[in-house]
Amino acid sequence: MPLRCVVVRGLVKEVEEDLNKFLSANEVRVLHMSQSETGNHITITLIVDDMDPLG
């Protein structure tokens, strides 16, 4: 079970776009997600399980 940690930080719209790109390009199962805010930036941290580790 190969696990990865993905961290995206920026303005809300940027983070949304980056997460959508990542999730559409990778076949993963999200095991945990956390969010934190600082000023007008947010940070999203995902721990994911690669569904297709050989591809």
N, C-alpha and C positions, 0 to 999 in steps of 0.2 A: 504494500500500500504506500506508494510514493506521495508524500505530503509536500506541499509548497505553501509559503506565506507570500501573499501579495499585499503591498501597501500602496495606496493611492492618496495623494494629498493635493489640495488646491481649492479653487472656488467650486461651489456646488455644481455648476453646469459642467466644468472641466472634469470633475471626479465622475459625474454621471456618464459622460461620454467615454472616458477611459475605462470604466468598469464595463460598460456595454461592449466596447471593442474587445476587451479581454474575455468576457464570458461568451461572446459569439465566436471567437477564434479558438477557444480551448474547450475540450470536453472534460469538465470537472464537476465534482460534487462539493458544494460548500459545506464544510463541517462546522465552521465558527465564523462569526462576523462581529466586529466591534467598530464603533464610531466615536470619534472625539472631535471637539470643536475648539478652535483658538481664533478669536477675532472673527474675521469673515472667511476663514479657511476651515475645511473639514479634512479629517484623515479617516479613511476606511481601511481596516485591516481584515483580510480574509485568510483563513486557513482552508486550503482545498486539497482534495484527493484527486489525483489524475485518474480519469476513467480509462484512458487508452495510453498506458505508459510506454508501449512499444512504438507508437505512431508518432 
